[in-house]
Structures are given as C-alpha cells and as structure tokens.
Amino acid sequence: MPSGQARAHRPFRILGILFAAFAIASAAAAQTTSQIPLQFDFLTPGARSMAMGGAFVGAADDTTAAFTNPAGLGFLSRRQISGEVRFRQFTTPFLAGGRISGLVTGRGLDVIPTPIYLTDEDTSVSPAFFSFMLPLQRGVLTVYAHDMVRIENTFLSSGVFERFTFGGVTDDNGRETPVGGTRRVNVAVGGATFAHTFLDDRVALGAGISVGHLNLDASFTRFGFESLFGPVRTDVKIATATQESGDFSAGWNAGILVKAPKRVKIGATFRKNPGFHFTQEDRVFDANEDLVREGRFKVPDVFGTGAEWQIGESLRVLADYDFVRYSQLKRDYIDFQAISSGRQAQIELNDGHEWHTGVEYSLNRMDHAPLLFRGGLWRDPDHAPRYVSTPQHDELDVLLGATLPGGSDLMHYTFGGGVAFLNGVEMDAALDHSERTTYVTFSVVVTLR
C-alpha cells in the first residue's frame, strides 16, 4: 500500500472541498469556474447586447429581449427571426500543489514553499440563441431557445504539503491525498413570452414561461502516491465523488418597459430561473463507505433594471444594473460538496451586483446599409466562494483557506459592430474580454415584411 494511504486521520474530509474549489467557479467570474460553482456570467443573448457591455434591459428592441426583458417585444410590429453562435473561453484556477504551512523538506516534490495554483482552459463553440417573434392582434408572441451554461473542465492536484499534528506530535511531513477529475455541465432553456403595450404605446408589459434542462456529469477521485514525497499514483483510488443530473425544471420571467420623455426608455425585469434535482454519491473504498444524497441545483435568479437614452438620430447610451442571487447555489450544491469537512457553514458566497454600460453609434449612408459601431464595459464583482476561518484557525482552516481563497472584481471590456441591410437583415459581431474570460459571438436578426 502506498504510504500516502496510511495517513488515515484525514483521508477524505476535503474531497468535497477540493471538488468545490474547482467546481466552484466566474463567472462566472468574478468569475471563473474555480471561484464559483459554475461559469454563470449571465451574458445577455445577441451580439448587439454583448457589444454594448450587456446593457439591454432598457433597449430590448429585438427578439433576444424574450430572455432579457420580454416587455420590449411589445413595441415591435414585424415578424423577426434571430440566431446566434458563440465562442467561449475561460480559465479555471485550482490549488494544484506546493506547501500551505510549515517548512519545505527538500525531499521529492516538497520543494516549493508556497501554494501552487494552476489553471484549466475550457473553450467551446456552439449555437447560443434562437428565437421567432410573431405579432398578433392583441400583442406579440415569441418562442426562443438559449444555451445558458456550457462547461467542461479537467484537473489534477498532486496534494499539498503541510504542517500537521497527529497523536500529539507536530511536524512538517503532512500531505493531502491527491485529487483529480472532470466536470461537464450544460444548462439550456426554451420558452415562450407574450408582450402587450398600454397607455397609447408608452408602456409595455411582458412575461413568459420556460423549461430548462440540466446535464450534469462530474466525477472526482482521490488517488494514492508512491511515497509521502513521491509522485501521484492515478492507478490507486482511495475515494470518489460523483454528481449526475438530467433533470427538467420550469422557470419564468417578466418585465416592463416605459417610454419616458426626452427619448428615454426605462425598463425592469425579473427572471426566476429553474432549480434542478441532482444526485451526489461519495465513496471511500478502504472504509467501505457509500453515501448517496439527493439535492437541488438552483440556477441563480436575476433582477435587472436599465435605461436607454437616444441622442439625436445616430447615438444611444445604455446603462443596466443586475442583481444575481449567486448565494442560492450554496444550499445543497456547495454544502453537499463541503459536508465531509464539517465546515460548510464557514463558506461564504456573495450575491452579484453588476453594472453594465454601453453606447451605439449608427453611421447612416444614403442608399446604403447603415453601419453600427458599439462599445461598452461592465463590472463583475467578486462572488467567489470564500472560506472564513474559525476563531481557532486550526490546520483545517489553513487548508480550506488556501483551497477557497475567494476572488476579485473583474472588468469586462466589449466592442463590436454590425450592418443593418435595407432588406431587413442585420448581422452583428461582438467581443467580451476580461482577465479570465473571452466571448466572441455572431448573430443575425431577420425582420420579415
């Protein structure tokens, strides 16, 4: 048996915590997948919105509003079809090795005096949004499909070295058992919205229902090692943790959009996102333990408000505020992963207060398709799970503090453009970039006569 397995005083208590460190991402962000449970950036669909810093609640003037603010559809009078393809790239930091306490011994892998954080890079290209809008006699009906989350990560931690006390003896020859695994998550929603105008077409209300599907397949394993300071033995499995789901669940959204004086529009929206059932199974082979839990994976709800100011015929300025309830992910999803440590109450997950702003300039050319130029930025505040030490600040506090150090605010910078052809076709492209994430999207909106 590898000597790493002989250290039985802490064989499995942080399997879930290291799983959480990687599964708990940024957005999201701020927001990357090692800091919150998933990459929930909640970027609004469509290249027009992305290029303007995601500020679209107060504009909501194409079919992507079915997801962002369905009220805006009430002001549209022609049939529209839209589609989007999106490229996603984000990095995932995780605790990979090194030493978190004590002095390095200089033996084997124990030569780095500080924690080592590596990153996993996940990239994907996929359809992101599709919608069809149909004006009716008493309102506007829209159906849509949206790919909210698509993540695939792989990582391996060699096991950090540490100072520990066992049997009344304290020394620096401690090492956590290595852990590695994969995670695949996809959240997709499809829905229908209805919008109608009131008060001489100055106020529009909209609401809709949706059905979401969670595809969750995560598998993480604790491994042995050849010797206390030796390499990882991936052929020796000590314990595993898996999460699985293929559940469907319903949600809804609603919004309002008001045409105010001086060419200003003001809007507000609320999106009640679905909650899914998932199964987590923890197994410890040497102890012959097998524990299965059923939990709820809650996609955070979002409240947003925004405004649009049209300046002249060519320029408009937009600003949004979004409140994202990331803390809803802690119950079950995060707590299940941390329950073996007994310290799940020490993990904090803050809600997100996001500010978005953007501009659009239209260059109108006689008898030619207008050219559209857009730019923006948005602030993604730190909403990473952070471990808060107990008053004792013991060895486990040190370990979990290094595993879940929290994140930092991120600024996203956006720009893009488009062409609005005279035949009712608009083609747009956009880029959203931050220190840890990059999104590139291309969308088409077709207005049918």
Secondary structure, 3 states (H helix, E strand, C coil): CCHHHHCCCCCCCCHHHHHHHHHCCCCECCCCCCCCCCECCCCCCCHHHHHCCCCCCCCCCCCCHHHHCHHHHHHCCCEEEEEEEEEEEEEEEEEEEEECCCCCCCCCCCCCCCEEEEEEEEEEEEEEEEEEEEEECCEEEEEEEEEEEEEEEEEEECCCEEEEEECCEEEEEEECCCEEEEEEEEEEEEEEEEEEEECCCCEEEEEEEEEEEEEEEEEEEEEEECCCCCCEEEEEEEEEEEEEECCEEEEEEEEEEEEECCCEEEEEEEEECCEEEEEEEEEECCCCEEEEEEEEEECCCEEEEEEEEEECCCEEEEEEEEEECHHHHHHHHHHHHHHHHCCHHHEECCCEEEEEEEEEEEECCCCCCCEEEEEEEEEECCCCCEECCCCCCCHHHHHHHHHCECCCCEEEEEEEEEEECCCCEEEEEEEEECCCEEEEEEEEEEEEC
